[in-house]
Amino acid sequence: RKYRVTGEVTFDGAPMPVADILFVPQDTTLASEAGTIQDGKYEAHVTAGLQTVTIQATREVPGQTLRNASGDLISMRESYVPERYNTKSVLSVEIAENNQNKHDFHLTEKPAAN
């Protein structure tokens, strides 16, 4: 069974315009569930239990272009979310067996000072 999860995601204090959020259950017999972040808000339907959360986003690289397979000139894009929020994520949440799960994520370019 899946439960509704909502929340807000910021990057350096500003709402993330567009990004992907993935909930990866610690129970490896369960499937991961994805959602889309739009204007700093997301909604997903996720199984209950402890989940690792990954967040990925790209942005245009100013002044950088390349040609796609069709030969069209397109803007180059770069991934800008630090790996501690995706490939080496330190984010995790516990999803309760109800539809009231709200988890906000406030990401920063630089790690928090200790």
C-alpha positions as semicolon CSV with decimal commas, in nm:
position;residue;x (nm);y (nm);z (nm)
1;R;0,000;0,000;0,000
2;K;0,119;0,354;-0,083
3;Y;0,071;0,671;0,120
4;R;0,057;1,035;0,012
5;V;0,371;1,239;0,087
6;T;0,393;1,614;0,029
7;G;0,645;1,882;0,105
8;E;0,856;2,174;-0,001
9;V;1,209;2,170;-0,142
10;T;1,442;2,469;-0,142
11;F;1,795;2,516;-0,272
12;D;1,997;2,786;-0,098
13;G;1,674;2,933;0,037
14;A;1,481;2,952;-0,292
15;P;1,208;2,710;-0,407
16;M;1,350;2,456;-0,655
17;P;1,186;2,538;-0,989
18;V;1,186;2,186;-1,140
19;A;1,351;1,870;-1,006
20;D;1,300;1,499;-0,952
21;I;1,257;1,340;-0,609
22;L;1,298;0,968;-0,550
23;F;1,206;0,769;-0,240
24;V;1,415;0,451;-0,211
25;P;1,291;0,208;0,055
26;Q;1,544;0,052;0,291
27;D;1,342;-0,268;0,239
28;T;1,497;-0,375;-0,092
29;T;1,197;-0,596;-0,176
30;L;0,991;-0,278;-0,234
31;A;1,007;-0,052;-0,540
32;S;1,132;0,306;-0,537
33;E;0,874;0,579;-0,597
34;A;0,934;0,903;-0,786
35;G;0,776;1,244;-0,785
36;T;0,830;1,579;-0,954
37;I;0,920;1,898;-0,772
38;Q;0,750;2,199;-0,931
39;D;0,791;2,553;-0,793
40;G;0,936;2,410;-0,471
41;K;0,649;2,167;-0,399
42;Y;0,607;1,794;-0,454
43;E;0,359;1,514;-0,399
44;A;0,434;1,142;-0,426
45;H;0,275;0,813;-0,326
46;V;0,519;0,600;-0,131
47;T;0,522;0,275;0,067
48;A;0,549;0,303;0,446
49;G;0,882;0,269;0,622
50;L;1,228;0,422;0,620
51;Q;1,319;0,576;0,284
52;T;1,638;0,727;0,146
53;V;1,552;1,040;-0,052
54;T;1,739;1,157;-0,361
55;I;1,686;1,488;-0,540
56;Q;1,822;1,568;-0,885
57;A;1,792;1,877;-1,104
58;T;1,963;2,038;-1,400
59;R;1,995;2,396;-1,520
60;E;2,120;2,572;-1,831
61;V;2,488;2,665;-1,841
62;P;2,493;3,033;-1,947
63;G;2,664;3,086;-2,282
64;Q;2,726;2,713;-2,341
65;T;2,561;2,532;-2,631
66;L;2,599;2,202;-2,815
67;R;2,442;2,026;-3,111
68;N;2,195;1,748;-3,051
69;A;2,162;1,432;-3,265
70;S;1,950;1,627;-3,518
71;G;2,219;1,895;-3,551
72;D;2,012;2,158;-3,369
73;L;2,194;2,398;-3,138
74;I;2,069;2,353;-2,780
75;S;2,166;2,494;-2,441
76;M;2,408;2,285;-2,238
77;R;2,270;2,169;-1,904
78;E;2,445;2,077;-1,582
79;S;2,342;1,888;-1,272
80;Y;2,371;2,132;-0,982
81;V;2,242;1,946;-0,678
82;P;2,537;1,822;-0,467
83;E;2,588;1,444;-0,455
84;R;2,507;1,440;-0,082
85;Y;2,144;1,483;-0,192
86;N;2,144;1,225;-0,473
87;T;2,415;0,967;-0,559
88;K;2,547;0,976;-0,199
89;S;2,229;1,098;-0,033
90;V;2,225;1,177;0,338
91;L;1,849;1,243;0,327
92;S;1,606;0,995;0,480
93;V;1,249;1,001;0,606
94;E;1,010;0,766;0,780
95;I;0,680;0,731;0,591
96;A;0,387;0,664;0,824
97;E;0,089;0,446;0,734
98;N;-0,137;0,746;0,672
99;N;-0,183;1,019;0,412
100;Q;-0,058;1,302;0,638
101;N;0,315;1,262;0,560
102;K;0,481;1,603;0,511
103;H;0,856;1,621;0,462
104;D;1,038;1,940;0,363
105;F;1,396;1,945;0,235
106;H;1,618;2,253;0,253
107;L;1,922;2,188;0,034
108;T;2,236;2,400;0,022
109;E;2,523;2,429;-0,225
110;K;2,778;2,405;0,056
111;P;2,759;2,163;0,352
112;A;2,639;2,313;0,679
113;A;2,920;2,427;0,908
114;N;2,971;2,207;1,214
